[in-house]
């Protein structure tokens, strides 16, 4: 278990306001991204700086240059490298990153480039891991490279569905790489998930949907006027379920 009396709570947020709301609900750490409806993309430098300056919690910043797969061009790898070079100065505690080859292996070349650019940040391999073809071999590689943590649903659609695999990986890598379960974690299933996997923490969203006021025209083909903010009561409910 974590040094806390319960598993650590990491909440996925999209703004400095969200980070404050996550802290209000009892979170221990946040992962900052944008475009959460696309699985998350790299936030702007301004948002990173603002969130890190105001947050009372450690901030992990997602570095993902686009939606879709995790097979990146040299230009996309360079973009992530440039983002990583700025994160420490912007106040980030860590970075979440990940890249794969067309064969489903970890892109070791990209990973080594990004580690070199990370300047002492805590490094997380994000859910690109769930698309790896050889998870245990990939975990060994990540451990050797110095990755601190791997975010995963156990290769399944949700962490609850992947709990058996998560339990195997957590036991195999204990003391070397932390496996952080994420994927549709709720107050109703989190205690059973932790009990089954032995996880030291969990990663989740705490979404509350708001609607844009006024009659503004849509700003894109997927814009229906709704947007997501963090609900501290959801964070609190998950915290209570683990207490």
Biotite code that builds the C-alpha atoms (Angstrom):
import biotite.structure as struc

atoms = struc.array([
    struc.Atom([0.000, 0.000, 0.000], chain_id="A", res_id=1, res_name="UNK", atom_name="CA", element="C"),
    struc.Atom([1.022, 3.637, -0.339], chain_id="A", res_id=2, res_name="UNK", atom_name="CA", element="C"),
    struc.Atom([2.484, 5.607, 2.597], chain_id="A", res_id=3, res_name="UNK", atom_name="CA", element="C"),
    struc.Atom([-1.041, 7.020, 3.018], chain_id="A", res_id=4, res_name="UNK", atom_name="CA", element="C"),
    struc.Atom([-3.577, 5.092, 5.073], chain_id="A", res_id=5, res_name="UNK", atom_name="CA", element="C"),
    struc.Atom([-5.397, 4.373, 1.802], chain_id="A", res_id=6, res_name="UNK", atom_name="CA", element="C"),
    struc.Atom([-4.457, 4.186, -1.902], chain_id="A", res_id=7, res_name="UNK", atom_name="CA", element="C"),
    struc.Atom([-3.388, 7.443, -3.521], chain_id="A", res_id=8, res_name="UNK", atom_name="CA", element="C"),
    struc.Atom([-5.981, 9.275, -5.623], chain_id="A", res_id=9, res_name="UNK", atom_name="CA", element="C"),
    struc.Atom([-4.871, 10.813, -8.928], chain_id="A", res_id=10, res_name="UNK", atom_name="CA", element="C"),
    struc.Atom([-7.558, 12.826, -10.711], chain_id="A", res_id=11, res_name="UNK", atom_name="CA", element="C"),
    struc.Atom([-7.438, 13.717, -14.397], chain_id="A", res_id=12, res_name="UNK", atom_name="CA", element="C"),
    struc.Atom([-8.157, 17.456, -14.777], chain_id="A", res_id=13, res_name="UNK", atom_name="CA", element="C"),
    struc.Atom([-8.201, 20.055, -17.538], chain_id="A", res_id=14, res_name="UNK", atom_name="CA", element="C"),
    struc.Atom([-7.595, 23.361, -15.760], chain_id="A", res_id=15, res_name="UNK", atom_name="CA", element="C"),
    struc.Atom([-6.304, 25.100, -12.676], chain_id="A", res_id=16, res_name="UNK", atom_name="CA", element="C"),
    struc.Atom([-9.897, 25.356, -11.461], chain_id="A", res_id=17, res_name="UNK", atom_name="CA", element="C"),
    struc.Atom([-10.323, 21.611, -11.902], chain_id="A", res_id=18, res_name="UNK", atom_name="CA", element="C"),
    struc.Atom([-7.118, 20.986, -9.932], chain_id="A", res_id=19, res_name="UNK", atom_name="CA", element="C"),
    struc.Atom([-8.460, 23.079, -7.042], chain_id="A", res_id=20, res_name="UNK", atom_name="CA", element="C"),
    struc.Atom([-11.757, 21.201, -7.136], chain_id="A", res_id=21, res_name="UNK", atom_name="CA", element="C"),
    struc.Atom([-9.925, 17.863, -7.127], chain_id="A", res_id=22, res_name="UNK", atom_name="CA", element="C"),
    struc.Atom([-7.959, 18.958, -4.060], chain_id="A", res_id=23, res_name="UNK", atom_name="CA", element="C"),
    struc.Atom([-11.186, 20.073, -2.391], chain_id="A", res_id=24, res_name="UNK", atom_name="CA", element="C"),
    struc.Atom([-12.571, 16.569, -2.874], chain_id="A", res_id=25, res_name="UNK", atom_name="CA", element="C"),
    struc.Atom([-9.514, 14.916, -1.323], chain_id="A", res_id=26, res_name="UNK", atom_name="CA", element="C"),
    struc.Atom([-7.269, 14.074, -4.290], chain_id="A", res_id=27, res_name="UNK", atom_name="CA", element="C"),
    struc.Atom([-3.558, 13.533, -3.718], chain_id="A", res_id=28, res_name="UNK", atom_name="CA", element="C"),
    struc.Atom([-2.241, 14.283, -7.212], chain_id="A", res_id=29, res_name="UNK", atom_name="CA", element="C"),
    struc.Atom([-3.599, 15.496, -10.559], chain_id="A", res_id=30, res_name="UNK", atom_name="CA", element="C"),
    struc.Atom([-2.833, 14.744, -14.175], chain_id="A", res_id=31, res_name="UNK", atom_name="CA", element="C"),
    struc.Atom([-3.371, 17.807, -16.345], chain_id="A", res_id=32, res_name="UNK", atom_name="CA", element="C"),
    struc.Atom([-4.488, 17.485, -19.968], chain_id="A", res_id=33, res_name="UNK", atom_name="CA", element="C"),
    struc.Atom([-6.833, 19.063, -22.474], chain_id="A", res_id=34, res_name="UNK", atom_name="CA", element="C"),
    struc.Atom([-9.404, 17.546, -24.879], chain_id="A", res_id=35, res_name="UNK", atom_name="CA", element="C"),
    struc.Atom([-10.325, 14.845, -22.427], chain_id="A", res_id=36, res_name="UNK", atom_name="CA", element="C"),
    struc.Atom([-13.078, 13.714, -24.800], chain_id="A", res_id=37, res_name="UNK", atom_name="CA", element="C"),
    struc.Atom([-10.275, 12.552, -27.132], chain_id="A", res_id=38, res_name="UNK", atom_name="CA", element="C"),
    struc.Atom([-8.469, 10.682, -24.390], chain_id="A", res_id=39, res_name="UNK", atom_name="CA", element="C"),
    struc.Atom([-6.402, 13.742, -23.486], chain_id="A", res_id=40, res_name="UNK", atom_name="CA", element="C"),
    struc.Atom([-3.849, 15.901, -25.324], chain_id="A", res_id=41, res_name="UNK", atom_name="CA", element="C"),
    struc.Atom([-0.992, 18.146, -24.213], chain_id="A", res_id=42, res_name="UNK", atom_name="CA", element="C"),
    struc.Atom([-2.284, 21.308, -22.490], chain_id="A", res_id=43, res_name="UNK", atom_name="CA", element="C"),
    struc.Atom([-0.964, 24.762, -23.334], chain_id="A", res_id=44, res_name="UNK", atom_name="CA", element="C"),
    struc.Atom([2.099, 26.220, -21.616], chain_id="A", res_id=45, res_name="UNK", atom_name="CA", element="C"),
    struc.Atom([-0.128, 28.887, -20.078], chain_id="A", res_id=46, res_name="UNK", atom_name="CA", element="C"),
    struc.Atom([-2.494, 26.342, -18.578], chain_id="A", res_id=47, res_name="UNK", atom_name="CA", element="C"),
    struc.Atom([0.402, 24.246, -17.272], chain_id="A", res_id=48, res_name="UNK", atom_name="CA", element="C"),
    struc.Atom([2.033, 27.272, -15.648], chain_id="A", res_id=49, res_name="UNK", atom_name="CA", element="C"),
    struc.Atom([-1.229, 28.530, -14.156], chain_id="A", res_id=50, res_name="UNK", atom_name="CA", element="C"),
    struc.Atom([-2.181, 25.125, -12.770], chain_id="A", res_id=51, res_name="UNK", atom_name="CA", element="C"),
    struc.Atom([1.243, 24.371, -11.299], chain_id="A", res_id=52, res_name="UNK", atom_name="CA", element="C"),
    struc.Atom([1.415, 27.828, -9.697], chain_id="A", res_id=53, res_name="UNK", atom_name="CA", element="C"),
    struc.Atom([-1.959, 27.528, -7.993], chain_id="A", res_id=54, res_name="UNK", atom_name="CA", element="C"),
    struc.Atom([-2.248, 23.806, -7.250], chain_id="A", res_id=55, res_name="UNK", atom_name="CA", element="C"),
    struc.Atom([-1.607, 22.487, -3.768], chain_id="A", res_id=56, res_name="UNK", atom_name="CA", element="C"),
    struc.Atom([-1.115, 19.029, -5.315], chain_id="A", res_id=57, res_name="UNK", atom_name="CA", element="C"),
    struc.Atom([1.668, 17.598, -7.496], chain_id="A", res_id=58, res_name="UNK", atom_name="CA", element="C"),
    struc.Atom([0.841, 18.080, -11.188], chain_id="A", res_id=59, res_name="UNK", atom_name="CA", element="C"),
    struc.Atom([1.613, 15.434, -13.801], chain_id="A", res_id=60, res_name="UNK", atom_name="CA", element="C"),
    struc.Atom([1.307, 16.837, -17.334], chain_id="A", res_id=61, res_name="UNK", atom_name="CA", element="C"),
    struc.Atom([0.124, 14.680, -20.211], chain_id="A", res_id=62, res_name="UNK", atom_name="CA", element="C"),
    struc.Atom([2.338, 14.999, -23.300], chain_id="A", res_id=63, res_name="UNK", atom_name="CA", element="C"),
    struc.Atom([0.333, 13.579, -26.209], chain_id="A", res_id=64, res_name="UNK", atom_name="CA", element="C"),
    struc.Atom([0.587, 15.533, -29.469], chain_id="A", res_id=65, res_name="UNK", atom_name="CA", element="C"),
    struc.Atom([-2.593, 14.312, -31.151], chain_id="A", res_id=66, res_name="UNK", atom_name="CA", element="C"),
    struc.Atom([-5.532, 11.961, -30.893], chain_id="A", res_id=67, res_name="UNK", atom_name="CA", element="C"),
    struc.Atom([-5.576, 8.523, -32.478], chain_id="A", res_id=68, res_name="UNK", atom_name="CA", element="C"),
    struc.Atom([-2.829, 5.936, -32.224], chain_id="A", res_id=69, res_name="UNK", atom_name="CA", element="C"),
    struc.Atom([0.551, 6.215, -30.488], chain_id="A", res_id=70, res_name="UNK", atom_name="CA", element="C"),
    struc.Atom([2.747, 5.702, -33.553], chain_id="A", res_id=71, res_name="UNK", atom_name="CA", element="C"),
    struc.Atom([4.400, 9.054, -34.014], chain_id="A", res_id=72, res_name="UNK", atom_name="CA", element="C"),
    struc.Atom([6.328, 10.744, -36.806], chain_id="A", res_id=73, res_name="UNK", atom_name="CA", element="C"),
    struc.Atom([9.723, 12.339, -36.184], chain_id="A", res_id=74, res_name="UNK", atom_name="CA", element="C"),
    struc.Atom([8.006, 15.748, -36.139], chain_id="A", res_id=75, res_name="UNK", atom_name="CA", element="C"),
    struc.Atom([5.542, 14.614, -33.483], chain_id="A", res_id=76, res_name="UNK", atom_name="CA", element="C"),
    struc.Atom([8.342, 13.109, -31.390], chain_id="A", res_id=77, res_name="UNK", atom_name="CA", element="C"),
    struc.Atom([10.185, 16.413, -31.651], chain_id="A", res_id=78, res_name="UNK", atom_name="CA", element="C"),
    struc.Atom([7.081, 18.326, -30.524], chain_id="A", res_id=79, res_name="UNK", atom_name="CA", element="C"),
    struc.Atom([6.793, 16.173, -27.398], chain_id="A", res_id=80, res_name="UNK", atom_name="CA", element="C"),
    struc.Atom([10.516, 16.595, -26.745], chain_id="A", res_id=81, res_name="UNK", atom_name="CA", element="C"),
    struc.Atom([10.125, 20.386, -26.854], chain_id="A", res_id=82, res_name="UNK", atom_name="CA", element="C"),
    struc.Atom([7.159, 20.193, -24.464], chain_id="A", res_id=83, res_name="UNK", atom_name="CA", element="C"),
    struc.Atom([9.140, 18.058, -22.025], chain_id="A", res_id=84, res_name="UNK", atom_name="CA", element="C"),
    struc.Atom([12.036, 20.502, -22.068], chain_id="A", res_id=85, res_name="UNK", atom_name="CA", element="C"),
    struc.Atom([9.701, 23.221, -20.760], chain_id="A", res_id=86, res_name="UNK", atom_name="CA", element="C"),
    struc.Atom([7.781, 21.333, -18.089], chain_id="A", res_id=87, res_name="UNK", atom_name="CA", element="C"),
    struc.Atom([10.198, 21.618, -15.180], chain_id="A", res_id=88, res_name="UNK", atom_name="CA", element="C"),
    struc.Atom([10.468, 25.384, -15.602], chain_id="A", res_id=89, res_name="UNK", atom_name="CA", element="C"),
    struc.Atom([6.659, 25.605, -15.762], chain_id="A", res_id=90, res_name="UNK", atom_name="CA", element="C"),
    struc.Atom([6.419, 23.894, -12.374], chain_id="A", res_id=91, res_name="UNK", atom_name="CA", element="C"),
    struc.Atom([5.340, 20.369, -13.318], chain_id="A", res_id=92, res_name="UNK", atom_name="CA", element="C"),
    struc.Atom([6.104, 17.498, -10.972], chain_id="A", res_id=93, res_name="UNK", atom_name="CA", element="C"),
    struc.Atom([6.070, 14.924, -13.753], chain_id="A", res_id=94, res_name="UNK", atom_name="CA", element="C"),
    struc.Atom([5.052, 14.004, -17.272], chain_id="A", res_id=95, res_name="UNK", atom_name="CA", element="C"),
    struc.Atom([2.915, 11.260, -18.772], chain_id="A", res_id=96, res_name="UNK", atom_name="CA", element="C"),
    struc.Atom([4.173, 10.060, -22.152], chain_id="A", res_id=97, res_name="UNK", atom_name="CA", element="C"),
    struc.Atom([4.134, 7.049, -24.452], chain_id="A", res_id=98, res_name="UNK", atom_name="CA", element="C"),
    struc.Atom([4.891, 5.924, -27.995], chain_id="A", res_id=99, res_name="UNK", atom_name="CA", element="C"),
    struc.Atom([4.648, 2.621, -29.843], chain_id="A", res_id=100, res_name="UNK", atom_name="CA", element="C"),
    struc.Atom([6.061, 1.089, -32.995], chain_id="A", res_id=101, res_name="UNK", atom_name="CA", element="C"),
    struc.Atom([3.781, -0.158, -35.785], chain_id="A", res_id=102, res_name="UNK", atom_name="CA", element="C"),
    struc.Atom([4.475, -3.685, -34.487], chain_id="A", res_id=103, res_name="UNK", atom_name="CA", element="C"),
    struc.Atom([3.012, -2.895, -31.063], chain_id="A", res_id=104, res_name="UNK", atom_name="CA", element="C"),
    struc.Atom([6.287, -2.572, -29.183], chain_id="A", res_id=105, res_name="UNK", atom_name="CA", element="C"),
    struc.Atom([7.356, 0.398, -27.093], chain_id="A", res_id=106, res_name="UNK", atom_name="CA", element="C"),
    struc.Atom([9.156, 2.937, -29.269], chain_id="A", res_id=107, res_name="UNK", atom_name="CA", element="C"),
    struc.Atom([12.418, 2.802, -27.357], chain_id="A", res_id=108, res_name="UNK", atom_name="CA", element="C"),
    struc.Atom([14.108, 5.450, -29.477], chain_id="A", res_id=109, res_name="UNK", atom_name="CA", element="C"),
    struc.Atom([11.352, 7.989, -28.782], chain_id="A", res_id=110, res_name="UNK", atom_name="CA", element="C"),
    struc.Atom([11.306, 7.015, -25.129], chain_id="A", res_id=111, res_name="UNK", atom_name="CA", element="C"),
    struc.Atom([15.060, 7.519, -24.700], chain_id="A", res_id=112, res_name="UNK", atom_name="CA", element="C"),
    struc.Atom([14.839, 10.908, -26.415], chain_id="A", res_id=113, res_name="UNK", atom_name="CA", element="C"),
    struc.Atom([12.031, 11.985, -24.101], chain_id="A", res_id=114, res_name="UNK", atom_name="CA", element="C"),
    struc.Atom([13.749, 10.737, -20.949], chain_id="A", res_id=115, res_name="UNK", atom_name="CA", element="C"),
    struc.Atom([16.819, 12.764, -21.869], chain_id="A", res_id=116, res_name="UNK", atom_name="CA", element="C"),
    struc.Atom([14.615, 15.858, -22.269], chain_id="A", res_id=117, res_name="UNK", atom_name="CA", element="C"),
    struc.Atom([12.679, 15.346, -19.037], chain_id="A", res_id=118, res_name="UNK", atom_name="CA", element="C"),
    struc.Atom([15.154, 17.102, -16.705], chain_id="A", res_id=119, res_name="UNK", atom_name="CA", element="C"),
    struc.Atom([14.414, 15.073, -13.594], chain_id="A", res_id=120, res_name="UNK", atom_name="CA", element="C"),
    struc.Atom([10.631, 14.924, -13.942], chain_id="A", res_id=121, res_name="UNK", atom_name="CA", element="C"),
    struc.Atom([8.750, 11.932, -12.552], chain_id="A", res_id=122, res_name="UNK", atom_name="CA", element="C"),
    struc.Atom([7.872, 9.924, -15.653], chain_id="A", res_id=123, res_name="UNK", atom_name="CA", element="C"),
    struc.Atom([4.679, 8.010, -16.326], chain_id="A", res_id=124, res_name="UNK", atom_name="CA", element="C"),
    struc.Atom([4.031, 5.792, -19.328], chain_id="A", res_id=125, res_name="UNK", atom_name="CA", element="C"),
    struc.Atom([0.392, 6.489, -20.139], chain_id="A", res_id=126, res_name="UNK", atom_name="CA", element="C"),
    struc.Atom([-2.312, 4.203, -21.506], chain_id="A", res_id=127, res_name="UNK", atom_name="CA", element="C"),
    struc.Atom([-0.497, 3.662, -24.767], chain_id="A", res_id=128, res_name="UNK", atom_name="CA", element="C"),
    struc.Atom([0.746, 0.741, -22.680], chain_id="A", res_id=129, res_name="UNK", atom_name="CA", element="C"),
    struc.Atom([-2.611, -0.990, -23.093], chain_id="A", res_id=130, res_name="UNK", atom_name="CA", element="C"),
    struc.Atom([-1.875, -1.344, -26.810], chain_id="A", res_id=131, res_name="UNK", atom_name="CA", element="C"),
    struc.Atom([1.469, -3.099, -26.250], chain_id="A", res_id=132, res_name="UNK", atom_name="CA", element="C"),
    struc.Atom([1.618, -6.634, -27.644], chain_id="A", res_id=133, res_name="UNK", atom_name="CA", element="C"),
    struc.Atom([3.891, -8.018, -24.867], chain_id="A", res_id=134, res_name="UNK", atom_name="CA", element="C"),
    struc.Atom([2.979, -6.315, -21.571], chain_id="A", res_id=135, res_name="UNK", atom_name="CA", element="C"),
    struc.Atom([5.384, -8.047, -19.175], chain_id="A", res_id=136, res_name="UNK", atom_name="CA", element="C"),
    struc.Atom([8.334, -7.624, -21.534], chain_id="A", res_id=137, res_name="UNK", atom_name="CA", element="C"),
    struc.Atom([7.335, -3.989, -22.005], chain_id="A", res_id=138, res_name="UNK", atom_name="CA", element="C"),
    struc.Atom([7.203, -3.464, -18.237], chain_id="A", res_id=139, res_name="UNK", atom_name="CA", element="C"),
    struc.Atom([10.728, -4.839, -17.926], chain_id="A", res_id=140, res_name="UNK", atom_name="CA", element="C"),
    struc.Atom([11.901, -2.377, -20.566], chain_id="A", res_id=141, res_name="UNK", atom_name="CA", element="C"),
    struc.Atom([10.187, 0.534, -18.841], chain_id="A", res_id=142, res_name="UNK", atom_name="CA", element="C"),
    struc.Atom([11.748, -0.442, -15.511], chain_id="A", res_id=143, res_name="UNK", atom_name="CA", element="C"),
    struc.Atom([15.192, -0.548, -17.104], chain_id="A", res_id=144, res_name="UNK", atom_name="CA", element="C"),
    struc.Atom([14.608, 2.884, -18.659], chain_id="A", res_id=145, res_name="UNK", atom_name="CA", element="C"),
    struc.Atom([13.725, 4.423, -15.298], chain_id="A", res_id=146, res_name="UNK", atom_name="CA", element="C"),
    struc.Atom([9.992, 4.984, -15.793], chain_id="A", res_id=147, res_name="UNK", atom_name="CA", element="C"),
    struc.Atom([8.389, 5.561, -12.396], chain_id="A", res_id=148, res_name="UNK", atom_name="CA", element="C"),
    struc.Atom([4.810, 4.541, -13.112], chain_id="A", res_id=149, res_name="UNK", atom_name="CA", element="C"),
    struc.Atom([2.593, 2.952, -15.776], chain_id="A", res_id=150, res_name="UNK", atom_name="CA", element="C"),
    struc.Atom([-1.049, 3.937, -16.214], chain_id="A", res_id=151, res_name="UNK", atom_name="CA", element="C"),
    struc.Atom([-3.097, 0.960, -17.379], chain_id="A", res_id=152, res_name="UNK", atom_name="CA", element="C"),
    struc.Atom([-6.513, -0.664, -17.529], chain_id="A", res_id=153, res_name="UNK", atom_name="CA", element="C"),
    struc.Atom([-4.885, -4.078, -17.761], chain_id="A", res_id=154, res_name="UNK", atom_name="CA", element="C"),
    struc.Atom([-5.263, -4.065, -21.538], chain_id="A", res_id=155, res_name="UNK", atom_name="CA", element="C"),
    struc.Atom([-9.058, -4.112, -21.221], chain_id="A", res_id=156, res_name="UNK", atom_name="CA", element="C"),
    struc.Atom([-11.761, -1.519, -21.862], chain_id="A", res_id=157, res_name="UNK", atom_name="CA", element="C"),
    struc.Atom([-11.956, -0.748, -18.124], chain_id="A", res_id=158, res_name="UNK", atom_name="CA", element="C"),
    struc.Atom([-9.725, -1.319, -15.125], chain_id="A", res_id=159, res_name="UNK", atom_name="CA", element="C"),
    struc.Atom([-12.371, -3.565, -13.560], chain_id="A", res_id=160, res_name="UNK", atom_name="CA", element="C"),
    struc.Atom([-12.342, -5.806, -16.641], chain_id="A", res_id=161, res_name="UNK", atom_name="CA", element="C"),
    struc.Atom([-8.543, -5.849, -16.631], chain_id="A", res_id=162, res_name="UNK", atom_name="CA", element="C"),
    struc.Atom([-8.171, -6.462, -12.898], chain_id="A", res_id=163, res_name="UNK", atom_name="CA", element="C"),
    struc.Atom([-6.732, -9.973, -13.251], chain_id="A", res_id=164, res_name="UNK", atom_name="CA", element="C"),
    struc.Atom([-3.936, -8.772, -15.526], chain_id="A", res_id=165, res_name="UNK", atom_name="CA", element="C"),
    struc.Atom([-3.326, -5.708, -13.360], chain_id="A", res_id=166, res_name="UNK", atom_name="CA", element="C"),
    struc.Atom([-2.891, -7.948, -10.322], chain_id="A", res_id=167, res_name="UNK", atom_name="CA", element="C"),
    struc.Atom([-0.293, -10.054, -12.156], chain_id="A", res_id=168, res_name="UNK", atom_name="CA", element="C"),
    struc.Atom([1.643, -7.021, -13.364], chain_id="A", res_id=169, res_name="UNK", atom_name="CA", element="C"),
    struc.Atom([1.543, -5.255, -9.992], chain_id="A", res_id=170, res_name="UNK", atom_name="CA", element="C"),
    struc.Atom([2.920, -8.319, -8.221], chain_id="A", res_id=171, res_name="UNK", atom_name="CA", element="C"),
    struc.Atom([5.582, -8.913, -10.883], chain_id="A", res_id=172, res_name="UNK", atom_name="CA", element="C"),
    struc.Atom([6.843, -5.319, -10.857], chain_id="A", res_id=173, res_name="UNK", atom_name="CA", element="C"),
    struc.Atom([6.431, -4.402, -7.201], chain_id="A", res_id=174, res_name="UNK", atom_name="CA", element="C"),
    struc.Atom([9.305, -2.228, -6.032], chain_id="A", res_id=175, res_name="UNK", atom_name="CA", element="C"),
    struc.Atom([10.434, -1.527, -9.600], chain_id="A", res_id=176, res_name="UNK", atom_name="CA", element="C"),
    struc.Atom([7.597, 0.193, -11.455], chain_id="A", res_id=177, res_name="UNK", atom_name="CA", element="C"),
    struc.Atom([4.251, 1.230, -10.018], chain_id="A", res_id=178, res_name="UNK", atom_name="CA", element="C"),
    struc.Atom([1.200, 0.094, -11.993], chain_id="A", res_id=179, res_name="UNK", atom_name="CA", element="C"),
    struc.Atom([-1.557, 2.690, -11.604], chain_id="A", res_id=180, res_name="UNK", atom_name="CA", element="C"),
    struc.Atom([-5.022, 1.378, -12.563], chain_id="A", res_id=181, res_name="UNK", atom_name="CA", element="C"),
    struc.Atom([-7.171, 3.716, -14.633], chain_id="A", res_id=182, res_name="UNK", atom_name="CA", element="C"),
    struc.Atom([-10.272, 3.317, -16.764], chain_id="A", res_id=183, res_name="UNK", atom_name="CA", element="C"),
    struc.Atom([-13.895, 3.820, -15.638], chain_id="A", res_id=184, res_name="UNK", atom_name="CA", element="C"),
    struc.Atom([-13.056, 3.771, -11.936], chain_id="A", res_id=185, res_name="UNK", atom_name="CA", element="C"),
    struc.Atom([-16.044, 4.697, -9.783], chain_id="A", res_id=186, res_name="UNK", atom_name="CA", element="C"),
    struc.Atom([-16.916, 4.833, -6.094], chain_id="A", res_id=187, res_name="UNK", atom_name="CA", element="C"),
    struc.Atom([-18.971, 1.685, -6.662], chain_id="A", res_id=188, res_name="UNK", atom_name="CA", element="C"),
    struc.Atom([-16.063, -0.430, -7.947], chain_id="A", res_id=189, res_name="UNK", atom_name="CA", element="C"),
    struc.Atom([-12.859, 1.108, -6.596], chain_id="A", res_id=190, res_name="UNK", atom_name="CA", element="C"),
    struc.Atom([-12.629, -0.824, -3.316], chain_id="A", res_id=191, res_name="UNK", atom_name="CA", element="C"),
    struc.Atom([-13.053, -4.192, -5.048], chain_id="A", res_id=192, res_name="UNK", atom_name="CA", element="C"),
    struc.Atom([-10.502, -3.200, -7.699], chain_id="A", res_id=193, res_name="UNK", atom_name="CA", element="C"),
    struc.Atom([-7.876, -2.243, -5.140], chain_id="A", res_id=194, res_name="UNK", atom_name="CA", element="C"),
    struc.Atom([-8.522, -5.370, -3.078], chain_id="A", res_id=195, res_name="UNK", atom_name="CA", element="C"),
    struc.Atom([-8.139, -7.579, -6.156], chain_id="A", res_id=196, res_name="UNK", atom_name="CA", element="C"),
    struc.Atom([-5.063, -5.893, -7.627], chain_id="A", res_id=197, res_name="UNK", atom_name="CA", element="C"),
    struc.Atom([-3.133, -4.665, -4.614], chain_id="A", res_id=198, res_name="UNK", atom_name="CA", element="C"),
    struc.Atom([-2.751, -1.274, -6.303], chain_id="A", res_id=199, res_name="UNK", atom_name="CA", element="C"),
    struc.Atom([-1.126, 1.561, -4.351], chain_id="A", res_id=200, res_name="UNK", atom_name="CA", element="C"),
    struc.Atom([-3.222, 4.184, -6.114], chain_id="A", res_id=201, res_name="UNK", atom_name="CA", element="C"),
    struc.Atom([-5.912, 4.785, -8.722], chain_id="A", res_id=202, res_name="UNK", atom_name="CA", element="C"),
    struc.Atom([-6.380, 7.248, -11.600], chain_id="A", res_id=203, res_name="UNK", atom_name="CA", element="C"),
    struc.Atom([-9.822, 8.532, -12.539], chain_id="A", res_id=204, res_name="UNK", atom_name="CA", element="C"),
    struc.Atom([-11.940, 11.379, -13.872], chain_id="A", res_id=205, res_name="UNK", atom_name="CA", element="C"),
    struc.Atom([-14.576, 13.060, -11.716], chain_id="A", res_id=206, res_name="UNK", atom_name="CA", element="C"),
    struc.Atom([-16.760, 14.600, -14.407], chain_id="A", res_id=207, res_name="UNK", atom_name="CA", element="C"),
    struc.Atom([-19.632, 17.013, -14.024], chain_id="A", res_id=208, res_name="UNK", atom_name="CA", element="C"),
    struc.Atom([-21.151, 18.303, -17.257], chain_id="A", res_id=209, res_name="UNK", atom_name="CA", element="C"),
    struc.Atom([-21.870, 21.998, -17.714], chain_id="A", res_id=210, res_name="UNK", atom_name="CA", element="C"),
    struc.Atom([-23.520, 23.694, -20.663], chain_id="A", res_id=211, res_name="UNK", atom_name="CA", element="C"),
    struc.Atom([-22.294, 26.829, -22.369], chain_id="A", res_id=212, res_name="UNK", atom_name="CA", element="C"),
    struc.Atom([-24.607, 29.735, -21.665], chain_id="A", res_id=213, res_name="UNK", atom_name="CA", element="C"),
    struc.Atom([-26.200, 31.754, -24.435], chain_id="A", res_id=214, res_name="UNK", atom_name="CA", element="C"),
    struc.Atom([-27.003, 30.843, -28.014], chain_id="A", res_id=215, res_name="UNK", atom_name="CA", element="C"),
    struc.Atom([-23.507, 30.864, -29.489], chain_id="A", res_id=216, res_name="UNK", atom_name="CA", element="C"),
    struc.Atom([-23.007, 28.906, -32.675], chain_id="A", res_id=217, res_name="UNK", atom_name="CA", element="C"),
    struc.Atom([-21.134, 25.586, -32.430], chain_id="A", res_id=218, res_name="UNK", atom_name="CA", element="C"),
    struc.Atom([-17.372, 25.960, -32.724], chain_id="A", res_id=219, res_name="UNK", atom_name="CA", element="C"),
    struc.Atom([-16.695, 22.561, -34.267], chain_id="A", res_id=220, res_name="UNK", atom_name="CA", element="C"),
    struc.Atom([-18.407, 19.459, -35.584], chain_id="A", res_id=221, res_name="UNK", atom_name="CA", element="C"),
    struc.Atom([-18.470, 17.862, -32.103], chain_id="A", res_id=222, res_name="UNK", atom_name="CA", element="C"),
    struc.Atom([-19.431, 21.000, -30.171], chain_id="A", res_id=223, res_name="UNK", atom_name="CA", element="C"),
    struc.Atom([-22.833, 20.589, -28.534], chain_id="A", res_id=224, res_name="UNK", atom_name="CA", element="C"),
    struc.Atom([-22.322, 23.341, -25.966], chain_id="A", res_id=225, res_name="UNK", atom_name="CA", element="C"),
    struc.Atom([-21.421, 20.960, -23.142], chain_id="A", res_id=226, res_name="UNK", atom_name="CA", element="C"),
    struc.Atom([-18.120, 20.930, -21.284], chain_id="A", res_id=227, res_name="UNK", atom_name="CA", element="C"),
    struc.Atom([-16.688, 18.961, -18.395], chain_id="A", res_id=228, res_name="UNK", atom_name="CA", element="C"),
    struc.Atom([-15.478, 20.193, -15.025], chain_id="A", res_id=229, res_name="UNK", atom_name="CA", element="C"),
    struc.Atom([-14.231, 18.259, -12.006], chain_id="A", res_id=230, res_name="UNK", atom_name="CA", element="C"),
    struc.Atom([-16.813, 17.427, -9.354], chain_id="A", res_id=231, res_name="UNK", atom_name="CA", element="C"),
    struc.Atom([-15.268, 17.315, -5.868], chain_id="A", res_id=232, res_name="UNK", atom_name="CA", element="C"),
    struc.Atom([-18.144, 15.212, -4.540], chain_id="A", res_id=233, res_name="UNK", atom_name="CA", element="C"),
    struc.Atom([-17.128, 12.374, -6.897], chain_id="A", res_id=234, res_name="UNK", atom_name="CA", element="C"),
    struc.Atom([-13.538, 12.571, -5.681], chain_id="A", res_id=235, res_name="UNK", atom_name="CA", element="C"),
    struc.Atom([-14.774, 12.563, -2.092], chain_id="A", res_id=236, res_name="UNK", atom_name="CA", element="C"),
    struc.Atom([-16.988, 9.522, -2.734], chain_id="A", res_id=237, res_name="UNK", atom_name="CA", element="C"),
    struc.Atom([-14.052, 7.534, -4.139], chain_id="A", res_id=238, res_name="UNK", atom_name="CA", element="C"),
    struc.Atom([-11.880, 8.643, -1.221], chain_id="A", res_id=239, res_name="UNK", atom_name="CA", element="C"),
    struc.Atom([-14.577, 7.537, 1.231], chain_id="A", res_id=240, res_name="UNK", atom_name="CA", element="C"),
    struc.Atom([-14.937, 4.172, -0.508], chain_id="A", res_id=241, res_name="UNK", atom_name="CA", element="C"),
    struc.Atom([-11.241, 3.512, 0.174], chain_id="A", res_id=242, res_name="UNK", atom_name="CA", element="C"),
    struc.Atom([-11.118, 4.843, 3.731], chain_id="A", res_id=243, res_name="UNK", atom_name="CA", element="C"),
])
